[in-house]
Amino acid sequence: MKVSIPVDLKQCVYLGHGHSGKVYLMPDGKIIKIFKSSHSCKAEFDILKSVEGSPYFPRVYKLGTHYIIREYVGGTNVYDYIKKHGIKRSFVINIADLFDHMKMLGFKKLEIRFPHLFVQKDGTLMLIDPRKSYEEDIPYPKAFLRKLKSMGLLEKFMKILKKERPDLHWDYK
């Protein structure tokens, strides 16, 4: 299927792909994400529109039938950030604040996946690809904790979380 998009991809930098489609950096510094499914495209656009103004999500500018144009999110992927800096108190608090913000936005899917989380130079977090945020019921960031466990860092993270935010009960085994 040929998808009509408003930019020549030869002028763009390919950034990667995921379950839904491919992502390119356009010459103007924005991102174009080309989706396999028009339904997935509209769903992601709608979620990003619903969180407009949130400091944790990129702005979205345009919707096409199989593409969205959104703000570029730079920074360091959380996996690389943790490998370099480890688990620090400020990072754990930022994750808890992101979780609280997602709840405040009415998300039912309170998942934070490593490939979609970027740490900015100032330590703040940006989350991309918020799929099925209002549909799936995931009450705490299971994939995030599972990844920390595989890195041998879950215990340290949970110790800090319990001290700083005892109100959060992420009983991950």
Backbone bond lengths (Angstrom), bond angles and torsions (degrees), N, CA, C in turn:
res aa  C-N    CA-C-N  psi(-1)  N-CA   C-N-CA  omega(-1)  CA-C   N-CA-C  phi
1 M - - - 1.450 - - 1.532 109.51 -
2 K 1.286 117.13 132.98 1.467 123.64 178.62 1.525 108.44 -92.35
3 V 1.336 116.03 123.48 1.454 121.54 -179.28 1.523 108.48 -104.75
4 S 1.305 116.21 130.98 1.457 121.37 178.35 1.529 109.23 -83.14
5 I 1.345 115.81 122.96 1.459 121.05 178.61 1.526 109.19 -129.86
6 P 1.335 117.54 155.50 1.471 121.06 -172.40 1.528 115.51 -87.59
7 V 1.339 117.85 18.37 1.458 119.60 -177.13 1.533 108.36 -148.14
8 D 1.317 115.33 149.64 1.462 121.14 175.53 1.533 107.69 -81.75
9 L 1.312 117.03 115.52 1.464 120.58 -176.41 1.523 112.86 -63.48
10 K 1.323 117.54 -19.08 1.472 120.51 176.23 1.527 110.71 -67.84
11 Q 1.322 116.47 -20.63 1.466 122.15 178.45 1.529 111.96 -89.81
12 C 1.329 116.83 -3.32 1.465 122.74 -175.09 1.527 111.21 -107.08
13 V 1.314 115.07 162.84 1.458 122.01 175.89 1.528 107.90 -104.62
14 Y 1.317 115.58 122.20 1.464 120.50 178.30 1.522 108.96 -70.74
15 L 1.345 116.84 126.44 1.462 120.88 -178.37 1.524 112.82 -103.89
16 G 1.321 116.27 -27.23 1.455 117.94 179.72 1.515 111.84 154.25
17 H 1.310 114.08 -176.85 1.457 119.54 179.47 1.526 109.19 -144.32
18 G 1.303 114.12 161.38 1.456 120.39 178.59 1.506 109.36 -143.35
19 H 1.300 115.31 -159.47 1.453 121.97 -177.95 1.534 112.20 -59.65
20 S 1.330 115.76 -38.96 1.467 120.19 -172.81 1.522 115.14 -88.51
21 G 1.336 117.62 -28.34 1.449 118.59 -175.96 1.515 112.94 170.12
22 K 1.348 115.04 -158.80 1.462 121.99 -176.07 1.525 110.37 -114.60
23 V 1.336 115.16 151.39 1.450 121.52 -176.29 1.525 109.78 -124.56
24 Y 1.341 114.99 133.82 1.456 121.89 -179.48 1.523 110.13 -131.13
25 L 1.334 115.69 145.71 1.457 122.18 172.36 1.523 107.29 -91.41
26 M 1.318 116.34 121.58 1.463 121.12 -178.29 1.526 109.95 -85.09
27 P 1.324 117.09 161.64 1.475 120.35 -179.54 1.533 113.80 -57.53
28 D 1.332 117.68 -26.67 1.470 120.65 -179.14 1.535 112.57 -83.63
29 G 1.352 117.17 2.97 1.451 120.25 177.29 1.517 114.74 89.83
30 K 1.319 117.05 -0.96 1.461 120.88 176.68 1.529 108.68 -94.49
31 I 1.315 115.22 170.18 1.459 122.54 -179.98 1.519 109.51 -106.06
32 I 1.314 115.99 140.20 1.459 120.05 166.32 1.525 106.43 -115.31
33 K 1.311 114.75 126.61 1.455 120.72 177.09 1.522 106.58 -112.00
34 I 1.317 115.28 120.40 1.462 121.48 -177.88 1.527 108.25 -102.61
35 F 1.304 115.59 121.36 1.464 122.83 -174.11 1.517 112.01 -97.36
36 K 1.315 115.06 150.33 1.462 121.11 172.78 1.525 109.79 -73.45
37 S 1.325 116.28 -34.70 1.458 122.32 -174.59 1.530 110.93 -116.44
38 S 1.315 116.92 131.81 1.466 120.00 176.74 1.528 110.49 -66.35
39 H 1.338 116.81 -31.42 1.465 120.98 178.65 1.528 110.29 -64.75
40 S 1.342 117.76 -46.86 1.471 121.93 178.05 1.520 110.92 -62.24
41 C 1.311 116.00 -38.39 1.459 121.81 179.21 1.529 110.37 -60.65
42 K 1.307 116.62 -52.66 1.470 121.57 -179.45 1.526 110.51 -63.26
43 A 1.330 117.49 -40.16 1.464 121.09 -179.54 1.527 111.02 -61.76
44 E 1.346 117.34 -45.23 1.465 119.26 -179.75 1.522 111.03 -67.77
45 F 1.327 116.58 -40.09 1.464 120.51 176.75 1.533 110.28 -58.31
46 D 1.331 115.84 -46.52 1.465 120.18 -178.46 1.524 111.77 -62.03
47 I 1.323 116.95 -40.27 1.465 119.74 178.25 1.523 110.29 -65.07
48 L 1.335 117.12 -46.43 1.468 119.67 -179.89 1.530 111.27 -64.12
49 K 1.321 117.64 -35.53 1.468 120.82 175.77 1.521 110.48 -65.58
50 S 1.337 116.58 -38.95 1.467 120.42 -177.24 1.525 112.32 -68.07
51 V 1.330 118.08 -22.31 1.466 121.53 -179.38 1.528 111.47 -106.47
52 E 1.315 115.86 15.31 1.462 121.06 -178.76 1.531 110.43 -52.17
53 G 1.301 115.99 131.75 1.458 121.36 -178.41 1.519 113.47 95.00
54 S 1.319 117.30 -10.05 1.461 120.98 177.81 1.521 109.38 -71.55
55 P 1.333 117.43 137.52 1.463 119.38 178.51 1.528 113.49 -74.24
56 Y 1.329 117.36 -7.05 1.461 121.27 -175.22 1.525 114.48 -100.48
57 F 1.324 117.80 -6.66 1.462 120.64 -175.67 1.525 110.42 -130.32
58 P 1.338 116.48 147.20 1.464 119.15 179.25 1.530 111.52 -70.24
59 R 1.332 115.33 149.93 1.469 120.75 173.51 1.518 108.58 -70.88
60 V 1.310 115.26 147.52 1.456 120.47 177.12 1.527 107.24 -115.24
61 Y 1.330 116.10 137.47 1.457 120.22 -172.96 1.526 114.48 -109.67
62 K 1.331 116.81 -37.41 1.462 118.19 -171.92 1.522 110.42 -149.79
63 L 1.326 114.79 146.12 1.454 122.75 176.57 1.514 109.56 -119.14
64 G 1.334 116.04 128.76 1.455 122.11 169.92 1.517 107.84 -113.90
65 T 1.298 117.94 -176.83 1.462 118.57 -178.93 1.520 112.03 -66.24
66 H 1.337 117.67 -34.99 1.468 121.45 -179.45 1.526 112.73 -130.21
67 Y 1.316 117.87 18.65 1.460 119.79 178.99 1.523 111.34 -147.75
68 I 1.334 114.24 155.24 1.455 121.11 166.84 1.520 107.38 -127.27
69 I 1.302 115.04 151.82 1.463 121.68 171.73 1.522 105.28 -113.93
70 R 1.334 114.66 126.08 1.454 119.89 -177.53 1.521 110.49 -139.34
71 E 1.307 114.49 171.75 1.455 123.09 177.47 1.534 109.99 -62.90
72 Y 1.313 115.80 142.67 1.462 121.37 173.97 1.524 109.30 -76.14
73 V 1.308 116.58 136.06 1.457 121.78 175.86 1.526 107.65 -111.80
74 G 1.313 114.74 111.18 1.459 120.17 177.27 1.510 109.74 -90.72
75 G 1.288 115.89 -147.60 1.457 120.46 179.91 1.516 110.80 90.76
76 T 1.310 114.87 -165.47 1.455 122.58 -176.78 1.521 108.94 -113.35
77 N 1.314 116.14 131.41 1.453 119.30 175.29 1.520 108.44 -56.64
78 V 1.333 116.54 142.38 1.468 121.44 -173.81 1.539 112.15 -58.39
79 Y 1.304 118.29 -34.42 1.463 121.02 178.79 1.532 110.12 -61.42
80 D 1.330 116.44 -49.90 1.464 120.57 179.24 1.526 111.53 -64.87
81 Y 1.327 116.00 -37.03 1.464 120.93 179.41 1.534 110.30 -62.11
82 I 1.335 116.45 -48.11 1.464 120.91 -178.92 1.528 111.02 -65.54
83 K 1.324 117.26 -39.33 1.474 120.02 178.97 1.528 110.25 -61.37
84 K 1.329 116.29 -35.62 1.466 120.42 -177.71 1.531 112.56 -83.63
85 H 1.338 117.16 -42.08 1.464 121.48 -171.21 1.529 114.76 -108.06
86 G 1.325 116.87 -13.48 1.458 119.60 -177.17 1.524 111.54 74.50
87 I 1.327 115.25 -166.84 1.468 121.89 179.69 1.517 108.24 -100.46
88 K 1.320 115.13 116.51 1.460 120.96 179.11 1.530 109.57 -116.79
89 R 1.300 115.74 158.61 1.468 122.23 -179.49 1.536 111.33 -53.60
90 S 1.325 117.54 -47.25 1.471 120.86 -177.47 1.528 111.50 -61.31
91 F 1.322 117.17 -37.11 1.461 121.34 178.54 1.525 110.55 -65.58
92 V 1.325 117.04 -45.27 1.470 121.46 -179.81 1.531 109.76 -61.81
93 I 1.321 116.97 -43.19 1.467 120.74 178.18 1.521 110.45 -62.55
94 N 1.334 117.31 -41.01 1.466 120.31 178.21 1.530 111.53 -62.79
95 I 1.325 117.31 -39.26 1.470 120.69 177.02 1.526 109.93 -63.91
96 A 1.322 117.21 -44.44 1.469 121.32 178.54 1.532 110.77 -62.36
97 D 1.333 117.11 -40.04 1.467 120.67 178.17 1.527 110.98 -65.34
98 L 1.327 117.00 -40.49 1.469 120.83 176.29 1.523 109.88 -61.12
99 F 1.317 117.03 -45.71 1.460 122.29 178.06 1.538 110.30 -57.26
100 D 1.335 116.81 -47.56 1.469 121.38 178.71 1.527 110.71 -59.84
101 H 1.320 116.02 -41.35 1.461 121.12 -179.27 1.535 110.73 -64.46
102 M 1.319 116.64 -41.60 1.460 120.58 178.24 1.532 110.51 -62.23
103 K 1.334 116.88 -41.12 1.470 121.05 176.45 1.524 110.26 -63.15
104 M 1.332 116.50 -43.52 1.461 121.58 -179.93 1.534 111.16 -61.33
105 L 1.332 116.06 -33.66 1.468 120.44 178.75 1.531 112.23 -75.48
106 G 1.313 116.67 -7.53 1.452 120.64 179.10 1.517 114.37 89.97
107 F 1.333 116.76 12.99 1.469 119.86 178.38 1.526 109.57 -64.31
108 K 1.311 116.15 138.21 1.464 122.03 171.44 1.526 109.41 -94.89
109 K 1.328 115.41 -30.43 1.462 121.42 178.31 1.531 107.12 -91.53
110 L 1.319 116.10 96.69 1.458 121.66 -176.44 1.524 110.10 -96.55
111 E 1.309 114.97 44.29 1.459 123.34 -178.21 1.517 110.08 -92.20
112 I 1.313 115.26 142.41 1.466 122.36 175.78 1.521 105.52 -129.48
113 R 1.319 116.51 107.36 1.465 119.84 -177.81 1.524 110.26 -99.43
114 F 1.303 116.03 138.54 1.465 121.99 -177.99 1.533 113.56 -50.91
115 P 1.334 119.61 -47.04 1.472 117.79 -176.95 1.532 113.95 -64.14
116 H 1.329 117.24 -16.17 1.465 120.76 -175.05 1.524 113.86 -105.98
117 L 1.329 117.47 3.02 1.464 121.15 -176.39 1.526 110.49 -114.79
118 F 1.336 114.83 129.59 1.462 121.22 -178.19 1.521 110.29 -126.02
119 V 1.329 115.63 134.77 1.462 122.04 177.87 1.526 107.04 -96.06
120 Q 1.328 115.08 125.92 1.454 120.94 -179.48 1.536 109.89 -82.99
121 K 1.323 116.70 168.21 1.467 121.07 -177.82 1.522 112.42 -56.64
122 D 1.338 116.89 -32.90 1.468 120.69 -178.98 1.533 112.70 -87.16
123 G 1.340 116.68 5.48 1.464 120.81 178.23 1.515 114.70 91.56
124 T 1.329 116.93 -10.08 1.462 119.45 178.28 1.525 109.88 -70.87
125 L 1.321 115.64 164.09 1.459 122.18 -175.47 1.520 111.28 -113.15
126 M 1.321 115.13 146.19 1.473 121.91 173.49 1.520 107.01 -131.49
127 L 1.335 114.97 134.92 1.453 122.32 -177.79 1.519 109.30 -115.91
128 I 1.318 116.37 127.23 1.460 120.57 177.72 1.524 109.05 -110.24
129 D 1.292 116.42 166.56 1.464 123.14 172.95 1.534 113.07 60.83
130 P 1.341 117.45 56.60 1.465 120.08 -178.53 1.535 112.09 -81.90
131 R 1.319 116.91 72.64 1.464 121.99 -177.16 1.520 112.92 -77.48
132 K 1.307 116.30 137.46 1.476 124.24 173.46 1.528 112.92 52.66
133 S 1.330 116.27 35.65 1.463 121.85 -176.05 1.525 113.59 -63.98
134 Y 1.337 116.76 -30.48 1.459 120.69 -178.36 1.528 111.80 -101.74
135 E 1.331 117.19 0.79 1.462 121.09 -174.56 1.525 112.38 -107.27
136 E 1.315 116.95 -61.10 1.466 121.02 -176.04 1.524 110.43 -72.15
137 D 1.308 116.16 143.53 1.458 121.19 179.90 1.528 109.54 -103.94
138 I 1.330 115.27 97.83 1.469 121.86 176.04 1.528 105.05 -126.64
139 P 1.339 117.59 104.80 1.464 121.51 -168.80 1.533 116.46 -76.58
140 Y 1.309 117.92 -9.33 1.464 121.04 176.03 1.531 107.99 -156.68
141 P 1.332 118.13 163.25 1.475 121.34 -173.25 1.531 113.91 -74.63
142 K 1.322 116.05 77.36 1.471 121.98 -176.86 1.529 112.64 -60.09
143 A 1.335 116.92 -49.51 1.469 120.28 -177.01 1.534 110.65 -63.19
144 F 1.318 116.54 -37.60 1.467 121.82 178.54 1.532 109.81 -61.64
145 L 1.315 116.48 -48.03 1.465 120.93 -179.24 1.526 111.62 -68.24
146 R 1.321 116.61 -37.10 1.468 121.02 177.66 1.528 110.26 -61.87
147 K 1.333 116.46 -41.09 1.467 120.67 178.99 1.530 110.75 -67.05
148 L 1.330 117.18 -41.70 1.469 119.89 176.34 1.521 110.51 -60.11
149 K 1.330 116.49 -40.46 1.464 120.30 179.00 1.523 110.74 -61.65
150 S 1.330 116.92 -43.48 1.469 120.33 -179.87 1.526 112.07 -65.81
151 M 1.339 116.49 -23.62 1.463 121.38 177.66 1.538 111.91 -89.25
152 G 1.337 116.58 -3.75 1.456 120.60 -178.35 1.518 113.70 77.07
153 L 1.351 117.39 21.85 1.461 121.08 -174.54 1.528 113.97 -117.66
154 L 1.316 116.77 2.50 1.467 120.13 -176.23 1.529 111.53 -63.33
155 E 1.311 117.08 -45.01 1.465 120.23 -176.89 1.534 111.10 -60.12
156 K 1.317 116.64 -44.42 1.472 120.34 179.17 1.523 110.65 -63.78
157 F 1.338 116.53 -44.32 1.463 121.01 179.44 1.534 109.97 -59.48
158 M 1.341 116.42 -49.20 1.464 121.00 -176.56 1.529 111.99 -66.16
159 K 1.322 117.30 -33.92 1.469 120.91 177.51 1.529 110.28 -63.04
160 I 1.336 116.67 -45.21 1.463 120.92 178.61 1.527 109.97 -67.05
161 L 1.328 116.56 -43.36 1.464 120.66 -179.23 1.537 110.74 -60.56
162 K 1.315 116.36 -44.51 1.468 120.43 -178.91 1.529 111.02 -62.75
163 K 1.341 116.13 -37.44 1.466 120.16 179.41 1.528 111.64 -71.65
164 E 1.330 115.74 -45.57 1.467 120.60 -174.53 1.528 113.75 -82.96
165 R 1.323 115.90 -33.83 1.467 120.67 -176.18 1.528 110.87 -136.78
166 P 1.329 117.47 67.67 1.464 119.89 -178.27 1.530 112.94 -62.81
167 D 1.329 116.96 -14.14 1.466 120.82 178.36 1.529 112.36 -72.99
168 L 1.325 116.94 -19.00 1.465 120.30 179.33 1.526 109.01 -90.40
169 H 1.297 115.61 125.52 1.463 120.82 -178.17 1.516 109.15 -115.13
170 W 1.315 116.54 86.87 1.461 122.09 178.21 1.507 107.45 -103.06
171 D 1.311 116.58 78.16 1.460 121.61 -175.95 1.527 110.50 -79.34
172 Y 1.292 115.35 72.73 1.463 120.16 179.91 1.518 109.08 -89.20
173 K 1.292 115.67 132.48 1.481 120.65 178.44 1.515 109.68 -105.95
